[in-house]
Amino acid sequence: MTVAQGIAWDPQIRGILAVLVGVVVLCGSVFLLLSTNMGARLGMLMALAGVFGWMTILTLFWWVNPPAIGPTGAPPFWQVTEVHVTGGDQPPVQRETQFLPAPGDRITPQQLVAESPELSAELPAEPELSDIAGVDPDLLPEDLFGGWFVVPTADAGEAQAAADAALVEEGIFESPADYAHTSVFTIGGKTPVTRACDFDDPWVVLNACKAWHRVKEPFLSHPSQYSVVEIQPVIPQETLPGQPPPRPVIDESQPAIWIVMDRQLGTTRLLPFTYFMISLIGFVIFALILHYRDKTLKRNLEEAATAPAGA
């Protein structure tokens, strides 16, 4: 009784019992029905072929579009490869990063706002390049930044979070409050359909381009993708009691810091693909057993029909 009371019912035992009951009720009932009509051996082969066939279809959907309820591998993530302090004599180690202009060698957000005053109503008081990219990305062509694209602020959260974790973990800063994010840049990776196809082409050509893009990008190309999160140290400020935290003020005397990251594709579809291959192999095996059983039965029946009487 003491042992039974010590067993954790939730979630280990309940999960195991749920799977066992599901297998016994669903698979067992099918096997019972088939075995009463075809015999135990043939009924078992039919039931196993049906189970593996159904699992093949299910795991195929898991593989194509990994769901939240199905098995998935590790998701894609940003891996920090370098922390580079700009303004020094040493260039970044990562080759593509060497073409990205330093903060003092590229166009500033203030210059862009001065050229397009209508943007000021949609931007914060002190905008950054990522803010402008979220409003009008056409103002920031890649040739201005050595082939790099400016990532809009709304899409930069994952890269910034990975950079924050690396900076604190390596002890470069005590907390993310010690610096401010300025801009995020990216290069490489899969080409969006908006850049891969010319939307001014005729309808047939445009849709052919879109169709080829859907085939090529997931299966035929896995180009490397890099990201640079640019931060700037801020001036320490005292927070007054009862007052909201003061707005961070960038320390212009400190150089900007680049956190260079490499995109790791992860193994999101590896586990569903493994289950799919196991299910497919099992289905093929039992389907072949049933196939050769039918051929053997047919051959034996033909030999029995042609055999002389009394043989």
N, C-alpha and C positions, 0 to 999 in steps of 0.2 A: 504493500500500500504506500509505503514511504517512497519507493522508487517511482511508482506511478505518479505521485504528487509532484515529484521533482522534475518530471519531463515537461519541457516548455511546450505548451500547446500552440502558441502563436509566436512566430509564424512557421517554425520548422515542421512540426508534426502536421499542422493543418495543411500546409502546402504539399507534403508528401502524400497525405491521405486524399487530397483533392485529385492529384494526378493518378493515384492507384484506382480510386473509384471511377474516374473518367475512363481509364483504360479498360477496367473490368466491365463497366456498364455499356460503353459504346462499342469497343472492339469485341468484348465477350459476347454481347448480344448478337452481333453480326456473325461471329463464328458459330454460335449455337444454332442460328437459323440455317446457315450454310451446311453445317455438319449433319443436321437432321435430314437434309435433302440430298446431299452429295456424298456424305461420308466424312469421317473425321479428317483423313489425310487431305483429300481434295478440298474440303471446306477450309482447312488451315491455309493451304496454298492460295486459295481465292481471297481469303481475308487478309493475308499478308500482302498480296499483290495490290489489293484495294487500299490498304493503309499506306503503303509506300507510294502508290500513285497519288493519293490525296496529299501526302506530305511533300511530294515533288512539286505539286501545284502551289501549295501554301508557301514553301520555302523559296520558290521562284519569285513570288511577290515580296517576300522579305528581302531577297537579294536585290531586286530591281529598286525597291523603295523601302529601305529599312524602317519599320514602324517603331513606335515607342513601346509596344507590348511584345515585340519579337526580340530575338537575340541580336545584338549589335556589337561590333568591336569598338575600338578606341576612336573617338571622333577626331576630325582634323584639328590641328592646333598650331600656334605660332611658337617656334623654338628660337630663343635668343642666341645669336651667334657672335655678337660683338657689341660692345659699348664704346662708341667713338666720341671723343671730345673735339669739337670743331675748333678751327682757329690755330691749330698746331701745325708743325712741319710734317707730321706723319699722316699720310692719306689713309682712308679706311682700308681694311684688309679685303673686304668683299668687293669684287671687281666692279659690279654694276653701281655700287654706292659711290665709287670714285667719280662718276659722271654727274652725280646730284650736286647742284650748286649749293655752296654754303649760304647761311642766312644773309650775309653781307653782299653776296654776288648775284642775287636773284631779285626779281621784282617783288615789291612789298605789298601787303594788303592795302596800305594807304594809297599807293599809286593806282591800284586797280579801282578803288572807290573814287579817287579823283577823276579817273577816266570815265567812270560810269556812275555818276552821282545818284541815279535812281535806285542803286542797290542799298544805299544807306538806310532806307526805311525798313529793309528786311534783314539787316545785319545788326549784331550787338555793337555797343559803343566802341570797343576795341577789337575789331574782327581779326581773325587769322585766315590763312589760305584755305583751311578746311571748311571754315564757315562760308567762304565765297564759293567753294566747290559745291556746296549743298544748294546754293541759290542759282548759280549759273556756271556750270562746268566748262562751257565753251570759252570762258575768259581765261582758262588755265590749260592751254594746249600742252601736250607732252614735250614739244620741242623747247619750251621755256625751262624745263627741268631735266634736261639730259635724257629724255625718254621715260621719265617717271610721271606717274599720274598722282594728282592730289586726291586723297580720299576724303569724301564729305564727312562732316562731324557725326552724322547719324550712323555711318557705317564703320567708324573707327573705334568703336568701343571694345571689340575683342582684342585688337592689336594693342590698344592702350592698357587694357587690363593685364595682358601678358608682360608688357614692358614694366608696369608698376610692380608686379610680383618679382620680376628679376632684379630691379633696382633695390628693392627692400631686402630681398634674400641675399644679395651679394654685399649688402652693407654700404652701398654708394649713397643712399639717402635713408634717413630713419623712417620716413613716412611719405606718402604721396602729397602731403600738404607742404613739403619743402620745395616743390617745383610746380610748374604749370605746363600743361600740354599746349604746344603751339600748332604744329601741323603734323599730318601723317601722309606718307608717300608710299606708293606701291608700284611694282614693275613685274612683268611676266605673268604667269598664270594663264588660265583659260581665257580666251578672248570672248567678251560678251557679244551676243548676236548684233547689238547695235553698232559695234565697230567692225564686225566680220562681214556684214552685208550692207550694201548701199541701198537705202530705202527709196532712192529716186529711180531705181531700175524698174523695168516693166514687171507686172505682177507675176508672170511665170518665172522670170529670172530671180526675182526676190524670194519667192517661195522655194525654188530649187536650192538657193543658197541657204535658206533657213533649214531645210531638210538635211542637207549635207552637213551643216553645222551641228545639228543634233546628233548625227552619227559620229562625226569626227571627234568632237570635244570629249565625250565620255570614254570612248574606246580607243582612239588612235593617237591621242596627244595628251601628254601629262607634263607640260613645261614647268620649270621651276618658277616659283613666285617668291618675291622678297618684299619686305615692308620695312620702312624706317619711321619710327616714332620719334619726333623731335620734341625735346623738352627744354625748359629754361628755368634755372634756379630763381627763386623769388626772395624778396627782402622779408626777413622775419618781422611780423607785426604783432602787437599786443592786442588781445581780445578783451575789450572792456566788459565788466560784469553787466549782464542784462542786455547787452547789445549783440546784434548778429555778427558773425565772423567778418572781418574786413575783406574787401576784394583783394585777391593776390596782386602784388605789384612785381613785375618781372625785374630782376636785377640785370640791367643792361651791361654792367661791368663784367659779368660772368659769361663765358662762351656757352653756346647751345650744345646740347648733348644728343647724339643720335643713338638710338637703340635699334640695331640691325637685326632683323628676324627672317628666318626661313620658314616657309609654309610646309608643314608636314601633313601629308594627305591622310594619315591615320589608317585604321583597318576597319572602317565602319561596315563594309560589305563582306569582309573576309569570313566572319563567323556565319552569316546567313548563306554564303556560298558553300561553306563546308557542309552545312546541313543539307543544302540542295544536292550536292554531289553524293552524299551518303544516301539520301532518299532516292535519287535517280538510279544509283547502282543497285540498291535493294529492289526497286521496281523492275529494272531490267532483268535481274537474276530470277525473280519469281515469275515474271512474264515468260522468260525463256524456258523455265522448268515446266510451266503449264503448256507452252507451245510444243515442246518435245514429248511431253506426256500424251498430248492429243495425237501427235504423229505416231507414237508407239502404239497407242490404242487402236488407231485406224489401221496400221499395218497388221496388228494381231488379228483384228476382225476380218481383214481381207484374206489373211492366211487361213483362218478358221473356215471362211466361206468356201475357199477353193480346195480345202483338204478333202480327200475321198472319205466316204462314209465308213465308219468303223476304224479309221486310222488312229 
